[in-house]
């Protein structure tokens, strides 16, 4: 289950961005994921939510910013069900020409709105952008042989 869950490169990249933020954790749920800081959600990864066929990340934004983003770029942003009217916006991850730096900025902005003030001040958009552009760390690489004597 875990391997199938992390196969999606978009989720893996989003995980690197979100988990680069102070005290951020992830809670997986089927094909979706929630990213939290001190028990408060700052981002959702949605994959085919309610059968809509869309892959996106939902983030908290300042009042009115969700409607402005959707009006300016309707092909990339949409109002997510249930949480959209409460100041959240969804950024599509399944469209061509996706700018991961833009995704990182959106996630960091959401984190800064949700996190406690001291943690919000530590949030660094440069570190999140670096995580967005860095290649994934491979955990299944073969182990290197020891150079010293083997214990029996």
C-alpha positions as YAML, in Angstrom:
chain: A
units: angstrom
residues:
- id: 1
  name: UNK
  ca: [0.00, 0.00, 0.00]
- id: 2
  name: UNK
  ca: [2.77, 2.43, 0.92]
- id: 3
  name: UNK
  ca: [4.68, 1.94, -2.35]
- id: 4
  name: UNK
  ca: [1.60, 2.39, -4.53]
- id: 5
  name: UNK
  ca: [0.74, 5.49, -2.55]
- id: 6
  name: UNK
  ca: [4.11, 7.18, -3.14]
- id: 7
  name: UNK
  ca: [4.45, 6.20, -6.81]
- id: 8
  name: UNK
  ca: [2.91, 9.47, -7.97]
- id: 9
  name: UNK
  ca: [5.80, 11.86, -8.64]
- id: 10
  name: UNK
  ca: [3.58, 14.86, -7.99]
- id: 11
  name: UNK
  ca: [2.83, 13.68, -4.47]
- id: 12
  name: UNK
  ca: [6.50, 12.91, -3.82]
- id: 13
  name: UNK
  ca: [7.49, 16.39, -4.94]
- id: 14
  name: UNK
  ca: [4.74, 18.02, -2.88]
- id: 15
  name: UNK
  ca: [5.86, 15.98, 0.14]
- id: 16
  name: UNK
  ca: [9.40, 17.34, -0.24]
- id: 17
  name: UNK
  ca: [8.04, 20.90, -0.31]
- id: 18
  name: UNK
  ca: [5.69, 20.52, 2.65]
- id: 19
  name: UNK
  ca: [8.00, 18.48, 4.85]
- id: 20
  name: UNK
  ca: [10.80, 21.05, 4.39]
- id: 21
  name: UNK
  ca: [8.75, 23.38, 6.61]
- id: 22
  name: UNK
  ca: [9.29, 23.43, 10.41]
- id: 23
  name: UNK
  ca: [7.41, 20.71, 12.33]
- id: 24
  name: UNK
  ca: [5.35, 19.73, 9.27]
- id: 25
  name: UNK
  ca: [3.97, 16.20, 9.15]
- id: 26
  name: UNK
  ca: [1.98, 14.21, 6.63]
- id: 27
  name: UNK
  ca: [-1.10, 12.09, 7.17]
- id: 28
  name: UNK
  ca: [-1.87, 9.81, 4.21]
- id: 29
  name: UNK
  ca: [-5.45, 8.79, 3.46]
- id: 30
  name: UNK
  ca: [-6.04, 6.48, 0.48]
- id: 31
  name: UNK
  ca: [-5.12, 8.54, -2.61]
- id: 32
  name: UNK
  ca: [-5.09, 11.82, -0.68]
- id: 33
  name: UNK
  ca: [-2.78, 13.36, 1.91]
- id: 34
  name: UNK
  ca: [-2.99, 16.07, 4.55]
- id: 35
  name: UNK
  ca: [-0.03, 18.16, 5.65]
- id: 36
  name: UNK
  ca: [-0.21, 19.51, 9.18]
- id: 37
  name: UNK
  ca: [1.67, 21.72, 11.57]
- id: 38
  name: UNK
  ca: [0.80, 21.15, 15.22]
- id: 39
  name: UNK
  ca: [-2.47, 19.38, 14.37]
- id: 40
  name: UNK
  ca: [-3.64, 22.11, 11.95]
- id: 41
  name: UNK
  ca: [-3.89, 21.35, 8.23]
- id: 42
  name: UNK
  ca: [-2.05, 23.76, 5.94]
- id: 43
  name: UNK
  ca: [-2.29, 21.75, 2.69]
- id: 44
  name: UNK
  ca: [-4.27, 18.89, 1.16]
- id: 45
  name: UNK
  ca: [-3.18, 16.71, -1.75]
- id: 46
  name: UNK
  ca: [-6.27, 15.57, -3.64]
- id: 47
  name: UNK
  ca: [-6.22, 12.87, -6.31]
- id: 48
  name: UNK
  ca: [-9.57, 12.38, -8.07]
- id: 49
  name: UNK
  ca: [-11.53, 13.80, -5.14]
- id: 50
  name: UNK
  ca: [-15.16, 12.65, -5.42]
- id: 51
  name: UNK
  ca: [-14.41, 11.37, -8.93]
- id: 52
  name: UNK
  ca: [-13.62, 14.79, -10.43]
- id: 53
  name: UNK
  ca: [-10.50, 13.46, -12.21]
- id: 54
  name: UNK
  ca: [-8.34, 16.34, -10.93]
- id: 55
  name: UNK
  ca: [-5.01, 16.12, -9.09]
- id: 56
  name: UNK
  ca: [-4.39, 19.22, -6.98]
- id: 57
  name: UNK
  ca: [-3.02, 20.77, -3.83]
- id: 58
  name: UNK
  ca: [-5.38, 22.86, -1.69]
- id: 59
  name: UNK
  ca: [-3.96, 25.72, 0.37]
- id: 60
  name: UNK
  ca: [-5.24, 28.47, 2.65]
- id: 61
  name: UNK
  ca: [-4.92, 31.99, 1.21]
- id: 62
  name: UNK
  ca: [-5.73, 35.50, 2.36]
- id: 63
  name: UNK
  ca: [-9.40, 36.57, 2.14]
- id: 64
  name: UNK
  ca: [-10.37, 37.19, -1.48]
- id: 65
  name: UNK
  ca: [-7.14, 35.78, -2.92]
- id: 66
  name: UNK
  ca: [-8.81, 32.50, -3.86]
- id: 67
  name: UNK
  ca: [-11.38, 34.27, -6.05]
- id: 68
  name: UNK
  ca: [-8.67, 36.51, -7.57]
- id: 69
  name: UNK
  ca: [-6.44, 33.54, -8.45]
- id: 70
  name: UNK
  ca: [-9.34, 31.61, -9.95]
- id: 71
  name: UNK
  ca: [-10.45, 34.62, -12.02]
- id: 72
  name: UNK
  ca: [-6.91, 35.31, -13.26]
- id: 73
  name: UNK
  ca: [-5.95, 31.68, -14.05]
- id: 74
  name: UNK
  ca: [-9.03, 29.42, -14.26]
- id: 75
  name: UNK
  ca: [-7.03, 26.70, -16.04]
- id: 76
  name: UNK
  ca: [-4.70, 26.31, -13.01]
- id: 77
  name: UNK
  ca: [-6.82, 27.25, -9.99]
- id: 78
  name: UNK
  ca: [-10.31, 26.27, -8.84]
- id: 79
  name: UNK
  ca: [-12.54, 26.57, -5.78]
- id: 80
  name: UNK
  ca: [-12.31, 23.29, -3.83]
- id: 81
  name: UNK
  ca: [-15.49, 21.74, -2.48]
- id: 82
  name: UNK
  ca: [-16.38, 22.46, 1.15]
- id: 83
  name: UNK
  ca: [-13.24, 24.45, 2.09]
- id: 84
  name: UNK
  ca: [-13.11, 26.91, -0.84]
- id: 85
  name: UNK
  ca: [-15.59, 29.38, 0.65]
- id: 86
  name: UNK
  ca: [-13.53, 29.33, 3.86]
- id: 87
  name: UNK
  ca: [-10.50, 30.90, 2.16]
- id: 88
  name: UNK
  ca: [-8.89, 27.92, 0.44]
- id: 89
  name: UNK
  ca: [-7.86, 27.56, -3.21]
- id: 90
  name: UNK
  ca: [-6.87, 24.48, -5.21]
- id: 91
  name: UNK
  ca: [-3.90, 24.52, -7.58]
- id: 92
  name: UNK
  ca: [-4.07, 21.87, -10.30]
- id: 93
  name: UNK
  ca: [-1.05, 19.59, -10.50]
- id: 94
  name: UNK
  ca: [-2.31, 17.72, -13.56]
- id: 95
  name: UNK
  ca: [-1.91, 20.53, -16.13]
- id: 96
  name: UNK
  ca: [0.99, 21.10, -18.49]
- id: 97
  name: UNK
  ca: [3.65, 23.68, -17.71]
- id: 98
  name: UNK
  ca: [3.33, 23.33, -13.95]
- id: 99
  name: UNK
  ca: [5.60, 25.76, -12.05]
- id: 100
  name: UNK
  ca: [6.72, 23.99, -8.87]
- id: 101
  name: UNK
  ca: [8.13, 27.24, -7.49]
- id: 102
  name: UNK
  ca: [4.61, 28.67, -7.66]
- id: 103
  name: UNK
  ca: [3.32, 25.59, -5.83]
- id: 104
  name: UNK
  ca: [6.03, 26.06, -3.18]
- id: 105
  name: UNK
  ca: [5.08, 29.73, -2.70]
- id: 106
  name: UNK
  ca: [1.41, 28.80, -2.31]
- id: 107
  name: UNK
  ca: [2.23, 26.08, 0.23]
- id: 108
  name: UNK
  ca: [4.55, 28.34, 2.25]
- id: 109
  name: UNK
  ca: [1.93, 31.10, 2.28]
- id: 110
  name: UNK
  ca: [-0.66, 28.65, 3.56]
- id: 111
  name: UNK
  ca: [1.75, 27.37, 6.21]
- id: 112
  name: UNK
  ca: [2.40, 30.94, 7.39]
- id: 113
  name: UNK
  ca: [-1.35, 31.54, 7.75]
- id: 114
  name: UNK
  ca: [-1.97, 28.30, 9.67]
- id: 115
  name: UNK
  ca: [1.18, 27.78, 11.77]
- id: 116
  name: UNK
  ca: [1.77, 29.39, 15.17]
- id: 117
  name: UNK
  ca: [3.51, 32.77, 14.80]
- id: 118
  name: UNK
  ca: [6.96, 31.60, 15.91]
- id: 119
  name: UNK
  ca: [6.95, 28.71, 13.44]
- id: 120
  name: UNK
  ca: [5.48, 30.88, 10.68]
- id: 121
  name: UNK
  ca: [8.46, 33.22, 11.00]
- id: 122
  name: UNK
  ca: [10.80, 30.27, 10.46]
- id: 123
  name: UNK
  ca: [9.07, 29.19, 7.24]
- id: 124
  name: UNK
  ca: [11.42, 29.80, 4.35]
- id: 125
  name: UNK
  ca: [10.08, 29.88, 0.80]
- id: 126
  name: UNK
  ca: [13.62, 29.51, -0.58]
- id: 127
  name: UNK
  ca: [14.06, 26.20, 1.26]
- id: 128
  name: UNK
  ca: [10.69, 24.98, -0.01]
- id: 129
  name: UNK
  ca: [11.55, 26.02, -3.58]
- id: 130
  name: UNK
  ca: [14.87, 24.20, -3.26]
- id: 131
  name: UNK
  ca: [12.98, 21.09, -2.14]
- id: 132
  name: UNK
  ca: [10.68, 21.47, -5.14]
- id: 133
  name: UNK
  ca: [13.53, 21.54, -7.62]
- id: 134
  name: UNK
  ca: [15.82, 18.95, -6.03]
- id: 135
  name: UNK
  ca: [15.81, 15.39, -7.37]
- id: 136
  name: UNK
  ca: [14.08, 12.81, -5.18]
- id: 137
  name: UNK
  ca: [16.17, 10.89, -2.68]
- id: 138
  name: UNK
  ca: [16.29, 7.22, -3.59]
- id: 139
  name: UNK
  ca: [15.80, 4.98, -0.60]
- id: 140
  name: UNK
  ca: [16.04, 1.66, -2.46]
- id: 141
  name: UNK
  ca: [19.64, 2.00, -3.64]
- id: 142
  name: UNK
  ca: [21.85, -0.99, -2.90]
- id: 143
  name: UNK
  ca: [23.85, -0.75, 0.30]
- id: 144
  name: UNK
  ca: [27.56, -0.15, 0.07]
- id: 145
  name: UNK
  ca: [29.86, -2.87, 1.28]
- id: 146
  name: UNK
  ca: [31.72, -2.31, 4.50]
- id: 147
  name: UNK
  ca: [35.39, -1.61, 4.21]
- id: 148
  name: UNK
  ca: [36.30, -3.10, 7.59]
- id: 149
  name: UNK
  ca: [36.23, -6.67, 8.88]
- id: 150
  name: UNK
  ca: [32.87, -8.40, 9.14]
- id: 151
  name: UNK
  ca: [31.69, -9.41, 12.64]
- id: 152
  name: UNK
  ca: [30.61, -13.00, 13.10]
...
